[in-house]
Amino acid sequence: MAAQKPRTGDGPLEVTKEGRSMVLRLPVEGGGRLVIEISRDEAQDLHDTLAEAIGN
């Protein structure tokens, strides 16, 4: 049985290109990371939405 280890040092927000899609790794409160695979169009929509939310 594997030992349970506390989740520390999960790393920064990152996006990597894998094939035709992008993989977003988002650190979450409490440890771990949320991993989401998105297309280029979805990434552009996310960019536009976040830019609007922060006022850019």
C-alpha positions as CSV (number, residue, x, y, z in Angstrom):
1,M,0.0,0.0,0.0
2,A,1.3,3.4,-0.9
3,A,1.9,5.9,1.8
4,Q,-0.2,9.0,1.9
5,K,1.9,12.1,1.4
6,P,0.8,15.7,2.0
7,R,0.4,17.7,-1.2
8,T,3.0,20.4,-1.2
9,G,4.9,22.2,-3.9
10,D,2.4,21.4,-6.6
11,G,3.9,24.1,-8.8
12,P,2.7,27.2,-10.6
13,L,-0.1,27.6,-13.1
14,E,1.1,26.2,-16.4
15,V,-0.1,25.5,-19.9
16,T,1.6,23.0,-22.3
17,K,0.8,22.3,-25.9
18,E,0.1,18.6,-26.5
19,G,-0.8,17.6,-30.0
20,R,-3.7,19.7,-31.2
21,S,-4.8,20.8,-27.7
22,M,-3.5,22.6,-24.7
23,V,-3.3,21.3,-21.2
24,L,-3.9,23.7,-18.4
25,R,-2.6,22.8,-14.9
26,L,-4.2,25.0,-12.3
27,P,-3.1,24.7,-8.6
28,V,-6.1,24.5,-6.3
29,E,-6.5,25.5,-2.7
30,G,-5.9,22.6,-0.4
31,G,-3.3,21.0,-2.7
32,G,-3.2,19.3,-6.0
33,R,-3.9,20.7,-9.4
34,L,-6.9,20.8,-11.7
35,V,-5.9,19.6,-15.1
36,I,-8.0,20.7,-18.1
37,E,-7.5,19.9,-21.8
38,I,-8.7,22.6,-24.1
39,S,-8.7,23.4,-27.8
40,R,-7.1,26.5,-29.3
41,D,-10.6,28.0,-29.7
42,E,-11.5,27.3,-26.1
43,A,-8.2,28.8,-25.0
44,Q,-9.0,32.0,-27.0
45,D,-12.4,32.2,-25.5
46,L,-10.9,31.8,-22.0
47,H,-8.4,34.5,-22.8
48,D,-11.1,36.9,-23.9
49,T,-13.3,36.2,-20.9
50,L,-10.4,36.7,-18.4
51,A,-9.3,39.9,-20.2
52,E,-12.8,41.3,-19.9
53,A,-13.1,40.3,-16.2
54,I,-9.9,42.1,-15.3
55,G,-10.6,45.1,-17.5
56,N,-8.0,44.7,-20.2
